[in-house]
Amino acid sequence: MMRYFVESEGHTVTTAGDGPSAVAAVKEFQPDVAILDIGMPGLNGYKVAEQIRHHRHQSLTLIALSGLGQEEDKRNATEADFDIRFTKPVDIPALNKALASIAAERARRAHPEG
C-alpha cells in the first residue's frame, strides 16, 4: 500500500523485503529518501539506518516507520540518525507533505538562483 501511494505521487520506488536487502538497495539505487520500517527482518530499521549512514549516505533523508510510539522509540530513531519518524498507521497526508518538502528543498539546493 505504501509503495502504491508513493508511486501515485510521482516518485520512483524500489522495495526491499528485509534489512540486508534495504542496505543493498540504497547502495545500488542511491535514492534521495529511504522509508524504513523499524520491524524489518534480518536487520531492523535502526541497524539499516546505521549501516546506510556508515557508508556516507549523509545526504539521504531517512524516514522511520514504527508501530511503537513511546518516548524510547522516538529516542532510538533519533540516535539511529533518522530525519523523520512516523508511527503506524502512517498519516498519509503528513507523509506526502514531508516528501514534497524534501523534494522542494533538494530542488532549491540544486538551483539556488530560484
Contact map, one row per residue, 1 for C-alpha under 8 A:
111110000000000000000000000000000000000000000000000000000000000000000000000000000000000000000000000000000000000000
111111000000000000000000000000000000000000000000000000000000000000000000000000000000000000000000000000000000000000
111111100000101000000000000000000000000000000000000000000000000000000000000000000000000000000000000000000000000000
111111110000000000000000000000000000000000000000000000000000000000000000000000000000000000000000000000000000000000
111111111000000000000000000000000000000000000000000000000000000000000000000000000000000000000000000000000000000000
011111111111100000000000000000000000000000000000000000000000000000000000000000000000000000000001000000000000000000
001111111111100000000000000000000000000000000000000000000000000000000000000000000000000000000000000000000000000000
000111111110000000000000000000000000000000000000000000000000000000000000000000000000000000000000000000000000000000
000011111110000000000000000000000000000000000000000000000000000000000000000000000000000000000001000000000000000000
000001111111000000000000000000000000000000000000000000000000000000000000000000000000000000000000000000000000000000
000001111111100000000000000000000000000000000000000000000000000000000000000000000000000000000000000000000000000000
000001100111110000000000000000000000000000000000000000000000000000000000000000000000000000000000000000000000000000
001001100011111000000000000000000000000000000000000000000000000000000000000000000000000000000000000000000000000000
000000000001111100000000100000000000000000000000000000000000000000000000000000000000000000000000000000000000000000
001000000000111110000100100000000000000000000000000000000000000000000000000000000000000000000000000000000000000000
000000000000011111101100100000000000000000000000000000000000000000000000000000000000000000000000000000000000000000
000000000000001111101100000000000000000110000000000000000000000000000000000000000000000000000000000000000000000000
000000000000000111111100000000000000000111100000000000000000000000000000000000000000000000000000000000000000000000
000000000000000111111110000000000000000111111011000000000000000000000000000000000000000000000000000000000000000000
000000000000000001111111000000000000000001100001000000000000000000000000000000000000000000000000000000000000000000
000000000000000111111111100000000000000000000000000000000000000000000000000000000000000000000000000000000000000000
000000000000001111111111110000000000000000000001000000000000000000000000000000000000000000000000000000000000000000
000000000000000000111111111000000000000000000001001100000000000000000000000000000000000000000000000000000000000000
000000000000000000011111111100000000000000000000000000000000000000000000000000000000000000000000000000000000000000
000000000000011100001111111111000000000000000000000000000000000000000000000000000000000000000000000000000000000000
000000000000000000000111111111100100000000000000000100000000000000000000000000000000000000000000000000000000000000
000000000000000000000011111111000000000000000000000000000000000000000000000000000000000000000000000000000000000000
000000000000000000000001111111000000000000000000000000000000000000000000000000000000000000000000000000000000000000
000000000000000000000000111111100000000000000000000000000000000000000000000000000000000000000000000000000000000000
000000000000000000000000111111110000000000000000000000000000000000000000000000000000000000000000000000000000000000
000000000000000000000000010011111100000000000000000000000001000000000000000000000000000000000000000000000000000000
000000000000000000000000000001111100000000000000000000000011100000000000000000000000000000000000000000000000000000
000000000000000000000000000000111110000000000000000000000001111000000000000000000000000000000000000000000000000000
000000000000000000000000010000111111000000000000000000000001111000000000000000000000000000000000000000000000000000
000000000000000000000000000000001111100000000000000000000000011110000000000000000000000000000000000000000000000000
000000000000000000000000000000000111110000001000000000000000011110000000000000000000000000000000000000000000000000
000000000000000000000000000000000011111100011000000000000000000111000000000000000000000000000000000000000000000000
000000000000000000000000000000000001111100011100000000000000000111000000000000000000000000000000000000000000000000
000000000000000000000000000000000000111110011000000000000000000001000000000000000000000000000000000000000000000000
000000000000000011100000000000000000111111111000000000000000000000000000000000000000000000000000000000000000000000
000000000000000011100000000000000000001111110000000000000000000000000000000000000000000000000000000000000000000000
000000000000000001110000000000000000000111110000000000000000000000000000000000000000000000000000000000000000000000
000000000000000001110000000000000000000111111111000000000000000000000000000000000000000000000000000000000000000000
000000000000000000100000000000000000111111111111000000000000000000000000000000000000000000000000000000000000000000
000000000000000000100000000000000001111100111111100000000000000100000000000000000000000000000000000000000000000000
000000000000000000000000000000000000010000111111110000000000000000000000000110010000000000000000000000000000000000
000000000000000000100000000000000000000000111111111000000000000000000000000000010000000000000000000000000000000000
000000000000000000110110000000000000000000111111111100000000000000000000000000000000000000000000000000000000000000
000000000000000000000000000000000000000000001111111110000000010000000000000000011100000000000000000000000000000000
000000000000000000000000000000000000000000000111111111000000000000000000000000011000000000000000000000000000000000
000000000000000000000010000000000000000000000011111111100000000000000000000000000000000000000000000000000000000000
000000000000000000000010010000000000000000000001111111111000000000000000000000000000000000000000000000000000000000
000000000000000000000000000000000000000000000000111111111100000000000000000000001000000000000000000000000000000000
000000000000000000000000000000000000000000000000011111111000000000000000000000000000000000000000000000000000000000
000000000000000000000000000000000000000000000000001111111000000000000000000000000000000000000000000000000000000000
000000000000000000000000000000000000000000000000000111111100000000000000000000000000000000000000000000000000000000
000000000000000000000000000000000000000000000000000111111111000000000000000000000000000000000000000000000000000000
000000000000000000000000000000000000000000000000000010011111100000000000000000000000000000000000000000000000000000
000000000000000000000000000000010000000000000000000000001111100000000000000000000000000000000000000000000000000000
000000000000000000000000000000111100000000000000000000001111110000000000000000000000000000000000000000000000000000
000000000000000000000000000000011100000000000000000000000111111000000000000000000111000000000000000001000000000000
000000000000000000000000000000001111000000000000100000000001111100000000000000001111000000000000000000000000000000
000000000000000000000000000000001111000000000000000000000000111110000000000000000111110000000000000000000000000000
000000000000000000000000000000000011110000001000000000000000011111000000000010000101110000000000000000000000000000
000000000000000000000000000000000011110000000000000000000000001111100000000000000000111101000000000000000000000000
000000000000000000000000000000000000111000000000000000000000000111111000000000000000111100000000000000000000000000
000000000000000000000000000000000000000000000000000000000000000011111000000000000000001110000000000000000000000000
000000000000000000000000000000000000000000000000000000000000000001111100100000000000001100000000000000000000000000
000000000000000000000000000000000000000000000000000000000000000001111110110000000000001000000000000000000000000000
000000000000000000000000000000000000000000000000000000000000000000011111110000000000000000000000000000000000000000
000000000000000000000000000000000000000000000000000000000000000000001111111000000000000000000000000000000000000000
000000000000000000000000000000000000000000000000000000000000000000000111111100000000000000000000000000000000000000
000000000000000000000000000000000000000000000000000000000000000000011111111110000000000000000000000000000000000000
000000000000000000000000000000000000000000000000000000000000000000001111111111000000100000000000000000000000000000
000000000000000000000000000000000000000000000000000000000000000000000011111111100000000000000000000000000000000000
000000000000000000000000000000000000000000000100000000000000000000000001111111110000000000000000000000000000000000
000000000000000000000000000000000000000000000100000000000000000100000000111111111100100000000000000000000000000000
000000000000000000000000000000000000000000000000000000000000000000000000011111111110000000000000000000000000000000
000000000000000000000000000000000000000000000000000000000000000000000000001111111100000000000000000000000000000000
000000000000000000000000000000000000000000000110110000000000000000000000000111111100000000000000000000000000000000
000000000000000000000000000000000000000000000000110010000000010000000000000011111110000000000000000000000000000000
000000000000000000000000000000000000000000000000100000000000111100000000000011111111100000000000000000000000000000
000000000000000000000000000000000000000000000000000000000000111000000000000001001111100000000000000000000000000000
000000000000000000000000000000000000000000000000000000000000111100000000000000000111110000000000000000000000000000
000000000000000000000000000000000000000000000000000000000000001111000000010010000111111000000000000000000000000000
000000000000000000000000000000000000000000000000000000000000001111000000000000000001111101100000000000000000000000
000000000000000000000000000000000000000000000000000000000000000011111000000000000000111111000000000000000000000000
000000000000000000000000000000000000000000000000000000000000000011110000000000000000011111100000000000000000000000
000000000000000000000000000000000000000000000000000000000000000000100000000000000000001111100000000000000000000000
000000000000000000000000000000000000000000000000000000000000000010000000000000000000011111110010000000000000000000
000000000000000000000000000000000000000000000000000000000000000000000000000000000000010111111110000000000000000000
000000000000000000000000000000000000000000000000000000000000000000000000000000000000000001111111000000000000000000
000000000000000000000000000000000000000000000000000000000000000000000000000000000000000000111111100000000000000000
000000000000000000000000000000000000000000000000000000000000000000000000000000000000000000111111110000000000000000
000000000000000000000000000000000000000000000000000000000000000000000000000000000000000001111111111000000000000000
000001001000000000000000000000000000000000000000000000000000000000000000000000000000000000011111111100000000000000
000000000000000000000000000000000000000000000000000000000000000000000000000000000000000000001111111110000000000000
000000000000000000000000000000000000000000000000000000000000000000000000000000000000000000000111111111000000000000
000000000000000000000000000000000000000000000000000000000000000000000000000000000000000000000011111111100000000000
000000000000000000000000000000000000000000000000000000000000000000000000000000000000000000000001111111110000000000
000000000000000000000000000000000000000000000000000000000000000000000000000000000000000000000000111111111000000000
000000000000000000000000000000000000000000000000000000000000100000000000000000000000000000000000011111111100000000
000000000000000000000000000000000000000000000000000000000000000000000000000000000000000000000000001111111110000000
000000000000000000000000000000000000000000000000000000000000000000000000000000000000000000000000000111111111000000
000000000000000000000000000000000000000000000000000000000000000000000000000000000000000000000000000011111111100000
000000000000000000000000000000000000000000000000000000000000000000000000000000000000000000000000000001111111110000
000000000000000000000000000000000000000000000000000000000000000000000000000000000000000000000000000000111111111000
000000000000000000000000000000000000000000000000000000000000000000000000000000000000000000000000000000011111111101
000000000000000000000000000000000000000000000000000000000000000000000000000000000000000000000000000000001111111100
000000000000000000000000000000000000000000000000000000000000000000000000000000000000000000000000000000000111111100
000000000000000000000000000000000000000000000000000000000000000000000000000000000000000000000000000000000011111111
000000000000000000000000000000000000000000000000000000000000000000000000000000000000000000000000000000000001111111
000000000000000000000000000000000000000000000000000000000000000000000000000000000000000000000000000000000000001111
000000000000000000000000000000000000000000000000000000000000000000000000000000000000000000000000000000000001001111
